[in-house]
């Protein structure tokens, strides 16, 4: 949200085994491979002083940076829109090509009606 006093990265994705954050020029992600962890039995005994159980994970971290010669995606998008509107060129990004993305966004919105 642009109304946030503390701006966040363009993309911030949170998952059950890690997350990803970044922009069109750089991404970083970290994750846990739970298949490599030892068995973790459920401890049903109370913790002392009402403390919380916690675990330390062996996070795997990776990143990606766009090459210096990568074109600006916004400029490319609007240049394509211009060609469609002014030169009758076919759409590069068609409504059919984003059908899955729209369906996913709608599903997210239905799961979180306050968004």
Steps between C-alpha positions, in 0.01 A plus 500: 500500500628847419342622825741296712750712694758225453506406132555135421663337201299475178452130557477327834385140494461291817469123484494204733870419448646844429449823316609729220540875476631743245435714198532468125878547535582265787342216696606322815344196658559263785343170579522194722517148360291324763584159352858545628397574859497232770162378625333752726278336761217705646584614852179523702661601829463859617798726449659672800386855577242491220779529244460391138667205334720597208717331244805604306482433128779458251377762254613470140548844346526589134469812290477625144598833350390612155777542245607861441377486142146384590241737352262690727188283511266795555630680193470180295142444619384851411690497171303185409171663606585802285572277199164327550305824530682708241635247251235228528762246614371188679507504880815347643324425829154376411204465737513123437865486608426642846187296571675282762648801682159672521340177628769472770453863608123449517549188713728694737248781523220254580711345776574845647188711444645799690765566234 
